[in-house]
Amino acid sequence: MAQGSGRKPLVADKRYPKSRSGKGAKPARRGARKGSSGGGIFGFLFGRRKPAAAPKKAAPRKKAAATRKPTPKRKRGLIGTLLAPFRWLLRLVWGFTWRVGLICTGIVALAVGYQYMKLPEVTQLLDGRARGSVTLLDAKGEVFAWRGDQFGGVVTTQTVSKHLKNAVVATEDKRFYRHFGVSPRGIASAVRINLSEGRGPLSGHGGSTITQQTAKLLCLGEVYDPEVWESERAYEADCRQGSLWRKATEAVYAMAMEAKYTKDEILSIYMNRAYMGGGAYGAEAAAQRYFGKSANQLNAAEGAMIAGLLTAPSSLAPTNNLKRSQDRAATVLRLMNEQGYLTAKETQYAQSHPAELSEAAEARAGGYFADWVMDTIPSYFGDQTTEDVVIRTTLDQRLQKAVEGAVDHVFENKVREGSKAQAAIVVMSADGAVRAMVGGRKTRVSGVFNRATQAKRQTGSAFKPFVYATALELGYSPLDRVLDAPYCMDIPGSGEWCPQNYTRKYYGEITLTQALRDSLNIPAVKISEAVGRDLVRRVAGDFGIDNEMAEGPALALGASESTLLDMTGAYAGILNGGSSVTPYGVTSLSLVEDSEPLMGSSGGMGERVIRTKAAQQLVWMMEKVIAEGTGRRAQIPGWQAAGKSGTTQAARDAWFIGFTADYVAGVWMGYDDNTPLTGVTGGGLPAEIWQEAMVRVHEGLEPKPLPMQAPDPLPTPQPSDRDQRRGPRIGQELGRAVDGILRDIFGN
């Protein structure tokens, strides 16, 4: 370097930064540790390294050596001395832990990312029913029952009532808006509760968040496949299994949902897919099912009741036990108050004014009538439907309440306490349209044995009108006379058979009208034998009694079996002028999205069985039964009514079936195990039930006369005239045989 430049010569110490002691220090050589770490994954996990070559030490400067002070050694305490041998173990454990944790975090992140990629758009997850729904409308088009998996429509957190939304969060997951899909705090709390209650840590309370519950509802994205699962029940069982691996997978899926959807979208999925009892899936279906209103109209008490169902929807459903459901709702309201969703005043008001069921919900899903309707339609439109079906029916809810009230009234006031006797009642129009039905003394039940449609019982004297219908069709007059006197028949293979009247008395020569009015057995058997049992069977069968009928002469006394529905339908045929009737409850069936029905009426009037004149004369005869005979207890003030009582052998069954100009009603009473009734005949309690029901049914209606025709007065009988009048008009093949039998009966 040139002299005189004014620069001082370079000093080697200044090329390096000062050490912490203020002196320059030479940095370690690059690459001195290159390749020093090794051992693969074990090296990564446990931190093992090969010893690196020691760098050459720079010659210590004398000045630095002279001024550096030796570092004093720290004194170890007793604990430090004792732990010193284990420090290497702690370092090993810590190194292993954080590295394994890092690997697990990576695996979880990959799993979450994989599930994230598989998740569909939120709109595809809102309706997850395996089956469709069936909505039943009454004759006026009002909903009265539901079946299947009811889905009322999509709701969101923005469209649903704030009370329902808040109640769900307060009850199911109060930290929903603060966690990432899994709540370690909630899991720890659930484990603590389970252990304190003597269960396993994962048994009982699960600590699941709403997101995890939604993941479970979605079955972690698995769709039902009949080739994989034996049934939908098996599929659901797999979706709800509680193994540790399943819970871990559920947590991963929940975190993926949190990454894919917003909190409100997750809550919306949950409120649309959750089962809420009574066949209702989702908040809208539950609101309509229980309260007859939309989910956006629910008040605090109603929202709390629906949210309370989520823990046990079947047992807590208000249609099963309203009081239990209201108690649960009171607890939900308290939670809402504690979490700031309701003020103390609002909570107190809602608890003191609990939610009440709508009228349709009180009907317990339509009861016996809805069960019968579901049995009459094809299963693919009924219990097994995958579509949303709407069925319009013939039900009149006013009449349904009337007959329910009548049955309750009679059993509460006129049947001895503790009696196990049952009763059933059917009301229909003259064309067979069923307007009301009760299948047992417990009127508001569903899914149980229906005695109106399923019980086949002997009909007793309620069958006799069809014997006289056959005679009238053949040309007999209601004023024709028959001898009521001791009468026996020789039955091949059985010996002598001698029918007797219920009173054990004989009344001599009487008209057919008197015989029917007083329900005398001997005249009925004589007329049946005179016109021919085959014709009686044919007329009764054409009127709708299509069960296998008795072969012997006891046919006339109601030895055959039938259901109350079929018997009432047969009487409707008498009222409508002699045409057959098929009882029906469905007027149309359609899919929700279709305007045109897929099915029309399931029944109605059919072919003519007897002439109109014969039917109207039979009505005239049956009117005498109620006005003057065995059915006097069935009289309806201000109305003409016709009918017939029936009591079977040993009083195992008691019937009363009759009609006004507007409605036909049938009542059956008896025991399910065929135990004889005590002191009950068809003209007794069944007639009183019939009268009580029909008075309520006709309330507010204008009285109408019955379609009946009195018989023409009979002229002085002449043999030729009599033979001509009594000649057969149906079954001409009987001919002379019938005439001979008539002479034997009437003693001419």
Disulfide bonds with the S-S distance in Angstrom:
Cys219-Cys239 1.79
Cys488-Cys498 1.90
